[in-house]
Amino acid sequence: QNKRKPALLNTAFDEAFKEKKTEESSASVTVSEPDTQTNIVSFSESRENISVSEALHTIDDVRAIAVKVSKKKGNEAVRKVLNSFGFGKVSDITEDRLDEIYKLLEEGL
């Protein structure tokens, strides 16, 4: 009988060890869940790398401010700003100049 007890103890130990191993492996699955804070930071960092040439104002924004300046100071004021950039009319403005022209027209108000 003494010889069998160690075998039973070993079997019980092995089973307990297997259960513990299973619990540890399932715990590691929950630990490996994605960290939402890291994802938010990654998204923010990638968002900061947007092309600098992307205009903040649209052609419609510039057109709207040009109308306001024209009503307040006259068509010549708008023409002067557009001509200083080499444009004859609002629809000729290139995307890379929209923000600069908008800012100048806004200052004219």
MIBAGU-719815 format. One record per residue (C-alpha): residue in one letter; x, y, z. Coordinates in pm, 1 decimal. Layout:
@bati=A	px=X	py=Y	pz=Z
...
//
This chain:
@bati=Q	px=0.0	py=0.0	pz=0.0
@bati=N	px=285.2	py=243.6	pz=66.5
@bati=K	px=395.6	py=211.9	pz=-292.2
@bati=R	px=53.3	py=308.1	pz=-424.3
@bati=K	px=14.0	py=623.3	pz=-217.9
@bati=P	px=300.8	py=801.1	pz=-386.3
@bati=A	px=153.0	py=706.3	pz=-722.3
@bati=L	px=-182.4	py=851.1	pz=-618.9
@bati=L	px=-11.7	py=1157.9	pz=-481.1
@bati=N	px=182.5	py=1197.4	pz=-802.2
@bati=T	px=-136.1	py=1165.0	pz=-1006.5
@bati=A	px=-315.2	py=1415.6	pz=-786.3
@bati=F	px=-17.0	py=1647.9	pz=-810.4
@bati=D	px=-4.5	py=1613.6	pz=-1190.0
@bati=E	px=-375.1	py=1689.9	pz=-1219.7
@bati=A	px=-348.3	py=1990.6	pz=-991.2
@bati=F	px=-45.3	py=2110.0	pz=-1186.9
@bati=K	px=-233.4	py=2069.4	pz=-1518.3
@bati=E	px=-528.5	py=2269.4	pz=-1378.4
@bati=K	px=-294.8	py=2542.1	pz=-1261.2
@bati=K	px=-126.1	py=2550.6	pz=-1602.0
@bati=T	px=-465.0	py=2580.9	pz=-1773.4
@bati=E	px=-560.6	py=2870.4	pz=-1544.1
@bati=E	px=-231.3	py=3042.9	pz=-1615.7
@bati=S	px=-271.1	py=3006.1	pz=-1991.8
@bati=S	px=-626.3	py=3144.1	pz=-1983.1
@bati=A	px=-501.9	py=3430.8	pz=-1770.1
@bati=S	px=-240.7	py=3512.4	pz=-2030.4
@bati=V	px=-515.8	py=3543.3	pz=-2291.0
@bati=T	px=-690.1	py=3813.0	pz=-2089.5
@bati=V	px=-360.6	py=3992.3	pz=-2029.4
@bati=S	px=-298.4	py=4008.7	pz=-2402.9
@bati=E	px=-614.2	py=4211.0	pz=-2473.8
@bati=P	px=-537.1	py=4532.7	pz=-2665.1
@bati=D	px=-466.1	py=4843.4	pz=-2464.6
@bati=T	px=-715.2	py=5104.6	pz=-2582.2
@bati=Q	px=-495.6	py=5390.4	pz=-2459.5
@bati=T	px=-213.0	py=5273.0	pz=-2686.2
@bati=N	px=-451.8	py=5256.3	pz=-2981.8
@bati=I	px=-575.0	py=5609.3	pz=-2915.1
@bati=V	px=-220.1	py=5741.4	pz=-2895.5
@bati=S	px=-126.0	py=5561.0	pz=-3217.6
@bati=F	px=-426.2	py=5708.1	pz=-3394.6
@bati=S	px=-344.6	py=6057.3	pz=-3265.4
@bati=E	px=17.2	py=6029.5	pz=-3373.5
@bati=S	px=-79.4	py=5912.8	pz=-3720.7
@bati=R	px=-335.2	py=6194.5	pz=-3742.9
@bati=E	px=-58.7	py=6450.5	pz=-3675.9
@bati=N	px=130.5	py=6331.7	pz=-3983.3
@bati=I	px=-134.4	py=6459.4	pz=-4224.7
@bati=S	px=-0.6	py=6645.2	pz=-4524.1
@bati=V	px=79.2	py=7008.2	pz=-4450.7
@bati=S	px=-55.1	py=7112.0	pz=-4789.5
@bati=E	px=-409.5	py=7018.5	pz=-4686.4
@bati=A	px=-600.1	py=7347.4	pz=-4667.5
@bati=L	px=-801.3	py=7439.3	pz=-4360.2
@bati=H	px=-1041.0	py=7650.4	pz=-4566.9
@bati=T	px=-1233.6	py=7551.7	pz=-4875.8
@bati=I	px=-1291.1	py=7753.3	pz=-5190.4
@bati=D	px=-1644.6	py=7814.6	pz=-5058.7
@bati=D	px=-1501.3	py=7962.4	pz=-4736.9
@bati=V	px=-1285.6	py=8199.7	pz=-4939.3
@bati=R	px=-1577.4	py=8289.4	pz=-5164.9
@bati=A	px=-1797.2	py=8367.7	pz=-4860.9
@bati=I	px=-1534.6	py=8591.9	pz=-4697.9
@bati=A	px=-1468.1	py=8760.9	pz=-5032.7
@bati=V	px=-1838.1	py=8850.8	pz=-5057.3
@bati=K	px=-1829.4	py=8999.5	pz=-4706.8
@bati=V	px=-1517.1	py=9204.6	pz=-4786.7
@bati=S	px=-1666.7	py=9314.1	pz=-5117.6
@bati=K	px=-1981.9	py=9440.3	pz=-4944.7
@bati=K	px=-1785.4	py=9619.4	pz=-4675.9
@bati=K	px=-1486.6	py=9756.9	pz=-4871.5
@bati=G	px=-1576.9	py=9707.4	pz=-5237.5
@bati=N	px=-1475.1	py=9474.0	pz=-5519.4
@bati=E	px=-1139.0	py=9645.4	pz=-5561.8
@bati=A	px=-1024.9	py=9532.5	pz=-5215.5
@bati=V	px=-1092.3	py=9168.3	pz=-5305.5
@bati=R	px=-929.0	py=9207.5	pz=-5648.3
@bati=K	px=-619.0	py=9356.3	pz=-5488.3
@bati=V	px=-575.0	py=9053.1	pz=-5260.7
@bati=L	px=-637.3	py=8804.9	pz=-5542.2
@bati=N	px=-404.0	py=8987.0	pz=-5781.8
@bati=S	px=-125.4	py=8991.5	pz=-5522.6
@bati=F	px=-123.2	py=8610.9	pz=-5551.9
@bati=G	px=-161.0	py=8612.6	pz=-5929.5
@bati=F	px=-529.1	py=8516.9	pz=-5939.7
@bati=G	px=-800.1	py=8701.4	pz=-6130.7
@bati=K	px=-1102.4	py=8550.1	pz=-5958.8
@bati=V	px=-1183.9	py=8331.5	pz=-5658.5
@bati=S	px=-1237.7	py=8018.9	pz=-5868.7
@bati=D	px=-875.9	py=8045.1	pz=-5994.7
@bati=I	px=-727.8	py=8007.4	pz=-5643.0
@bati=T	px=-519.9	py=7692.9	pz=-5596.3
@bati=E	px=-565.9	py=7478.5	pz=-5286.3
@bati=D	px=-222.4	py=7561.5	pz=-5148.0
@bati=R	px=-312.6	py=7933.4	pz=-5132.7
@bati=L	px=-664.3	py=7910.5	pz=-4987.0
@bati=D	px=-561.2	py=7961.5	pz=-4624.5
@bati=E	px=-332.9	py=8257.9	pz=-4698.6
@bati=I	px=-592.5	py=8436.1	pz=-4906.8
@bati=Y	px=-865.7	py=8364.4	pz=-4654.2
@bati=K	px=-651.7	py=8512.7	pz=-4378.3
@bati=L	px=-577.6	py=8829.4	pz=-4577.9
@bati=L	px=-942.9	py=8876.8	pz=-4670.1
@bati=E	px=-1047.3	py=8819.5	pz=-4309.5
@bati=E	px=-799.9	py=9086.2	pz=-4195.8
@bati=G	px=-969.0	py=9324.2	pz=-4441.8
@bati=L	px=-1299.2	py=9305.9	pz=-4255.9
//
